[in-house]
């Protein structure tokens, strides 16, 4: 358990450094684009799965 707390602390430090360096803003923009893309593909897959047996 102490190992996990050290790992999470290190990840928090690295994330903080990226946040202050401006890398987080670029990553957030890319994440928003990917979220919209994969949400659309997920909805498309559900629609195709729903109508698959009707054709």
C-alpha positions, 0 to 999 in steps of 0.5 A, a space after each residue: 500500500 505505501 508503494 501505491 501512495 508513492 506512485 500516485 504522489 509522483 503522478 500528481 507531481 508530474 501532472 502538476 508540472 505539465 499543468 504549469 508548463 501549458 501542456 495540459 491545455 493542448 492535451 485537453 483540446 485533443 481529449 475533447 476531440 477524441 471524446 466527441 469522435 469516439 462518442 459518435 462512433 459508439 452511438 453509431 455502433 449501437 444503432 447498427 447493432 440495433 438494426 442489424 437483424 432487421 435487414 
